[in-house]
Amino acid sequence: MAFHLGEDVIAPVAHRQFVFTIPKRFRIYFRFNRSLLGGLSKAAWETVRDVFMEECECENITPAMITGIQTFGDLINWHPHVHAIVPCGIFMKNDQFVSIDGVATERFLKVWKQKIFDLLLREEKITPELVNDMGRWKHSGFSVDQSVVIPKGDDLGMQRITPYMARCPFSLSRIIKLTDEGNVLYRTGKSKAIAFPLLGNDKLATGMKRNFEVFKPLDFLAEVTQHIPNRGEHQLRYYGWYSNKSRGQRAKKEAVNCTTTEEKKARKITPTWAMLIRCIFEVDPLKCPDCGENMKIIWASQCSFKLGFAFGSFIEKKQPMVLEKILRHCGLWVERQERAPPEKERRLVEVEGA
């Protein structure tokens, strides 16, 4: 799965990628109560909003954020966390952008930790005693990362970040082999395994003791299917200046300011499915593989519109039955009649017959 963010969504300014994670002991609550995942995303938004508003010392501002909820770890384990795209600044009431940079990560981490504590306390998943206890831990398991920056105008960088936020929980290329017993050997994203530090070492090394996991067939299916969202459960959410309401208000304002027909048509242009396929797979689906010419979609709509739907497909010269089927459905098929022989051949037949 991938998604595209057009120019009408993403502002032409620098952005940061934020990654918000929670302690392992809290993850199980989100596994069996998936409605909490929305609260996790909202807590990430409120963290950035509160820190930016405190930095500006002003309430008449609007930050922006797009969040992607991911529930999987490197080995398809249950690991709910939030990836977010955040502009490096805020928007004023007149939509003017004011850059904000250099905000320490510790400030975001402090607010993020409190937001998660408040969320789980409201849901009665934890107690105030646990909050006080974890507040004294040196490494509580909370983390906020904002190290990735997408500069202004870096369209390729933004195109790499956005599909990553909505990627599939597992990768077929990381399934190394299937054993004779049907077990699945699945590796991590990084081929090199880095062991954790020895006890007493204050430096924490990234990585894990192994770079693979062996799953039994049903265990592998269980690990994968636990990441399928419930019906109506949104994995991508838009906040602040990027929210649907704000974008709709700006679209109405721009529509009023459009004076010419050309400007109004330009505002209605949206990325087509063919454009998105070219962007993601670098293949033009509208180009004929034989001659290289552009192909057109033939719409069979005369009868189908009466039924309330329409369908279309590509017609190739190797598919005469498909063409006949569509034309018959539309009532446009004409049976082929035998053509009379040419004039010279007809005279020869008449002479020979005489």
Protein Blocks (a to p, Z undefined) as FASTA:
>chain_A
ZZdddfklmccbddddddddddfklmmmmmmmmklmmmmmmmmmmmmmmmmmmmnopakb
cddddddddfbdfkopacddddddddebdddfkopacddehiafklmmmmmmmmmmmmmm
mnopacfklmmmmmmpmbgopacdfkbccdehilmlmmmmmmmmmccfbdfklmmbacfk
opacdddfblbdcddddehiabdceddfbfcdcddfklmmmmmmmmpccehiafbdcehj
lmmklmmmmmmmmmmmpmbfklmmmmmpccdfklmmmmmnopafkbcfklopacdddddf
klmmmnopacdddddfklmmlmmmmmmmnopaccdddddddfklmmmmmmmmZZ
